[in-house]
Amino acid sequence: MADNYLEKRRETYEKKKELWLKNKRRFPVHRTKKTERAETAQIEDVSYDISADETHVVLPLIENDAVFVVFKGEAESPKVTLAKQKESLLCTINTPWTVAFDEEWGGPKEAVFPELISYTESADNGIKYYSGTACYTNHVTIDRINPQQKRLLLDLGAVGCIAEVTVNGKQVGTLWKTPYIIDVTDALRKGRNELEIRVTNQWANRIIGDQQPDCKKQYTYTPVKFYKADDALLPAGLMGPVRIWVKETEYSQTNINHKSK
């Protein structure tokens, strides 16, 4: 049986968190739930130092992060210091994106974005005030993949607000907070890869659009006027930049030797 600890923070900046936990029998890993589905949670080893009655763990936490520290298996070494992770940029996806909107909510059937922008920057009112789900499609070519040594991370950049990621027809996961980054190593392949990003934003922009003097059709109805015609619109859609990063093997495990138990 594993021992579990939950650590969460509300700060909006990255920070290393030091923990002293009452467990001296097993080695710890941390499980970060960055996606909606539990099976896509990332599990990583961490540095630790076991003393007489507690284990010192250092966690690299991002903004508004939450992780589980799980103690599992018997630790043969009382202290492990892991190498730093290295990331390098593989590519930035600068090709035009095709975006399909829901016409029932005032959006056009389809539009091409030569570059990624917030809906609110569009000259088309159907896009500017759009609220709902839109499907972005594009492709990227990968020359070489070596999943044994490196991991490939899809970085969506800025998103308003939720993004469902599908690569080559495989659903990878759902991102709902910054950073909008997800491991796509197992879905990518050598050569051409098809990307589908379904982005859902809040209702505020559509409600504001319905208050405009030149609005010809009202799509939303609220008992209380939460927004006025001159209220600021919320950034919406996939704003990017969309990039793929190469991350070296999670951690260098040269000095780690665990017993399963």
C-alpha positions as CSV (number, residue, x, y, z in Angstrom):
1,M,0.0,0.0,0.0
2,A,1.3,3.5,-0.9
3,D,1.2,6.5,1.4
4,N,-0.2,9.7,-0.2
5,Y,0.2,13.4,0.5
6,L,-1.5,16.3,-1.3
7,E,0.3,19.6,-1.8
8,K,-1.3,22.6,-3.4
9,R,-0.5,26.3,-3.8
10,R,-2.4,29.4,-4.9
11,E,0.5,31.6,-5.9
12,T,0.7,32.7,-9.5
13,Y,4.4,32.1,-10.0
14,E,6.7,29.1,-10.1
15,K,8.4,28.0,-6.9
16,K,10.3,25.1,-5.4
17,K,8.5,23.7,-2.5
18,E,10.3,21.8,0.3
19,L,8.3,19.3,2.3
20,W,9.2,17.2,5.4
21,L,7.0,14.2,5.4
22,K,6.5,11.5,8.0
23,N,7.6,8.5,5.9
24,K,11.0,6.8,6.1
25,R,10.4,3.4,4.5
26,R,9.6,4.1,0.8
27,F,10.8,6.3,-2.0
28,P,8.5,9.1,-3.2
29,V,7.3,10.1,-6.6
30,H,4.9,13.0,-7.4
31,R,1.8,12.7,-9.5
32,T,0.7,15.9,-11.2
33,K,-2.9,16.0,-12.4
34,K,-2.8,18.6,-15.1
35,T,-5.5,17.1,-17.2
36,E,-9.1,16.1,-16.8
37,R,-8.5,12.4,-17.1
38,A,-6.7,10.5,-14.3
39,E,-5.0,8.2,-16.8
40,T,-3.1,11.1,-18.3
41,A,-1.7,12.3,-15.1
42,Q,2.1,12.7,-15.1
43,I,4.1,10.6,-12.7
44,E,7.7,11.7,-12.0
45,D,10.5,10.8,-9.6
46,V,11.7,13.5,-7.2
47,S,14.8,14.2,-5.2
48,Y,14.6,13.1,-1.6
49,D,16.6,12.8,1.6
50,I,15.5,10.3,4.3
51,S,16.4,11.2,7.9
52,A,15.7,9.4,11.2
53,D,11.9,10.0,11.2
54,E,11.0,11.9,8.0
55,T,11.7,12.4,4.3
56,H,12.7,15.7,2.8
57,V,11.2,16.2,-0.7
58,V,11.8,19.2,-3.0
59,L,8.9,19.8,-5.5
60,P,9.1,22.1,-8.5
61,L,5.6,23.7,-8.5
62,I,4.1,25.9,-11.2
63,E,1.4,28.6,-10.6
64,N,-1.8,27.3,-8.9
65,D,-0.3,23.8,-8.9
66,A,-1.5,20.7,-7.0
67,V,0.4,17.5,-6.8
68,F,0.2,14.2,-4.9
69,V,3.4,12.9,-3.3
70,V,3.1,9.1,-3.3
71,F,5.5,6.8,-1.3
72,K,5.7,3.4,-3.0
73,G,8.3,0.7,-2.9
74,E,11.3,0.3,-0.6
75,A,14.1,2.9,-0.9
76,E,17.6,1.4,-1.1
77,S,19.3,4.7,-1.0
78,P,18.6,7.2,1.8
79,K,19.3,10.2,-0.5
80,V,18.7,10.8,-4.2
81,T,19.4,14.0,-6.1
82,L,18.0,14.0,-9.6
83,A,19.5,15.8,-12.6
84,K,17.7,18.9,-13.9
85,Q,15.3,18.5,-16.7
86,K,16.3,19.9,-20.1
87,E,13.9,21.3,-22.6
88,S,14.6,22.5,-26.2
89,L,12.3,23.9,-28.8
90,L,11.6,21.4,-31.6
91,C,9.2,23.6,-33.7
92,T,6.7,26.4,-33.7
93,I,3.5,25.7,-35.7
94,N,3.1,28.9,-37.8
95,T,1.0,27.4,-40.6
96,P,-2.7,28.6,-40.9
97,W,-5.3,27.0,-38.7
98,T,-8.7,25.9,-40.0
99,V,-11.4,26.7,-37.4
100,A,-14.9,25.2,-37.4
101,F,-17.5,27.1,-35.3
102,D,-21.1,26.2,-34.3
103,E,-23.4,28.2,-36.5
104,E,-26.3,27.8,-34.0
105,W,-24.4,30.1,-31.7
106,G,-23.6,32.8,-34.3
107,G,-20.3,31.6,-35.5
108,P,-19.4,31.0,-39.2
109,K,-19.3,27.5,-40.4
110,E,-15.5,27.7,-40.9
111,A,-12.7,30.2,-41.0
112,V,-9.0,30.2,-41.7
113,F,-6.7,31.9,-39.2
114,P,-3.4,32.8,-40.9
115,E,-2.1,33.5,-37.4
116,L,-3.6,32.7,-34.0
117,I,-5.5,35.6,-32.4
118,S,-8.2,36.0,-29.8
119,Y,-11.7,35.9,-31.2
120,T,-12.1,39.4,-29.9
121,E,-9.6,40.7,-32.4
122,S,-11.6,39.5,-35.4
123,A,-13.4,41.9,-37.7
124,D,-16.2,39.2,-38.1
125,N,-18.8,39.8,-35.3
126,G,-19.7,36.1,-35.5
127,I,-16.2,35.3,-34.3
128,K,-15.6,38.4,-32.2
129,Y,-18.6,37.6,-29.9
130,Y,-18.5,33.8,-30.3
131,S,-19.0,31.7,-27.2
132,G,-19.0,27.9,-27.3
133,T,-16.7,25.2,-28.8
134,A,-14.6,25.7,-31.9
135,C,-12.4,23.0,-33.5
136,Y,-8.9,24.0,-34.7
137,T,-7.2,21.7,-37.1
138,N,-3.6,21.8,-38.5
139,H,-0.7,19.4,-39.1
140,V,2.9,19.2,-38.2
141,T,5.7,17.1,-39.7
142,I,8.2,15.4,-37.3
143,D,11.4,14.1,-38.8
144,R,12.5,11.9,-35.9
145,I,11.1,10.5,-32.6
146,N,13.0,8.7,-29.9
147,P,10.6,8.1,-27.0
148,Q,13.1,6.0,-25.0
149,Q,15.3,9.1,-24.5
150,K,13.1,12.1,-25.0
151,R,9.5,13.2,-24.5
152,L,7.6,15.5,-26.8
153,L,5.4,18.2,-25.2
154,L,2.7,20.1,-27.1
155,D,2.5,23.7,-25.8
156,L,-0.6,25.6,-26.8
157,G,0.5,28.9,-25.4
158,A,-2.5,31.1,-24.4
159,V,-5.9,29.5,-24.4
160,G,-9.4,30.9,-23.5
161,C,-10.5,28.7,-21.8
162,I,-10.5,24.9,-22.1
163,A,-8.7,22.8,-24.8
164,E,-9.3,19.2,-25.7
165,V,-6.3,17.8,-27.6
166,T,-6.4,15.1,-30.2
167,V,-3.4,14.0,-32.2
168,N,-3.7,11.6,-35.2
169,G,-7.2,10.7,-34.0
170,K,-6.1,9.8,-30.5
171,Q,-7.5,11.8,-27.6
172,V,-4.6,13.0,-25.5
173,G,-6.3,14.9,-22.8
174,T,-8.0,18.1,-21.7
175,L,-6.2,21.2,-20.5
176,W,-8.0,23.7,-18.4
177,K,-5.4,25.9,-16.7
178,T,-1.9,27.3,-17.4
179,P,0.4,26.1,-18.5
180,Y,-1.5,24.5,-21.4
181,I,1.1,21.9,-22.0
182,I,0.6,18.1,-22.5
183,D,2.8,15.1,-23.3
184,V,2.0,13.9,-26.9
185,T,4.9,11.5,-27.3
186,D,2.7,8.4,-27.6
187,A,0.4,10.0,-30.1
188,L,2.9,11.6,-32.4
189,R,4.6,9.6,-35.2
190,K,7.4,10.2,-37.7
191,G,6.2,12.2,-40.7
192,R,2.9,14.1,-40.9
193,N,0.8,14.5,-37.8
194,E,-2.8,15.7,-37.7
195,L,-3.7,18.1,-34.8
196,E,-7.2,18.8,-33.5
197,I,-7.7,21.3,-30.7
198,R,-11.3,21.8,-29.5
199,V,-11.5,25.1,-27.5
200,T,-14.4,26.1,-25.4
201,N,-14.7,29.6,-23.9
202,Q,-17.0,31.4,-21.5
203,W,-20.5,32.8,-22.2
204,A,-19.5,36.4,-21.5
205,N,-18.6,37.4,-25.0
206,R,-21.8,36.1,-26.6
207,I,-23.9,37.8,-23.9
208,I,-22.0,41.1,-24.6
209,G,-22.5,40.6,-28.3
210,D,-26.2,40.2,-27.8
211,Q,-26.3,43.6,-26.1
212,Q,-24.8,45.4,-29.1
213,P,-27.1,48.0,-30.8
214,D,-26.6,46.4,-34.2
215,C,-27.2,42.9,-33.0
216,K,-29.8,41.3,-35.4
217,K,-30.3,38.0,-33.5
218,Q,-30.1,37.3,-29.8
219,Y,-28.6,34.0,-28.8
220,T,-28.6,34.2,-25.0
221,Y,-31.2,35.1,-22.4
222,T,-30.5,35.8,-18.8
223,P,-32.9,36.9,-16.0
224,V,-30.3,39.4,-14.9
225,K,-28.1,41.6,-17.1
226,F,-24.7,40.4,-16.1
227,Y,-22.9,42.2,-18.9
228,K,-23.5,45.5,-20.8
229,A,-22.7,46.3,-24.4
230,D,-19.6,48.3,-23.4
231,D,-18.1,45.7,-21.1
232,A,-14.7,44.3,-22.0
233,L,-14.6,41.1,-23.9
234,L,-12.6,38.1,-22.5
235,P,-9.7,36.7,-24.5
236,A,-11.0,33.6,-26.3
237,G,-9.9,30.8,-28.5
238,L,-6.5,29.3,-29.2
239,M,-4.1,32.2,-29.1
240,G,-0.8,30.4,-29.1
241,P,2.0,30.3,-30.0
242,V,1.7,26.6,-30.5
243,R,5.0,24.9,-30.0
244,I,6.5,21.4,-29.6
245,W,9.2,21.0,-27.0
246,V,11.7,18.2,-26.6
247,K,12.2,17.2,-23.0
248,E,15.1,14.9,-22.0
249,T,14.3,11.7,-20.1
250,E,12.2,12.7,-17.1
251,Y,15.1,12.6,-14.7
252,S,18.5,11.0,-14.8
253,Q,18.1,7.9,-12.8
254,T,21.7,6.7,-12.8
255,N,21.9,6.8,-9.0
256,I,18.4,5.4,-8.3
257,N,17.8,1.8,-7.4
258,H,14.3,1.1,-6.0
259,K,12.9,-2.2,-4.7
260,S,9.3,-2.8,-5.6
261,K,7.1,-3.6,-2.7
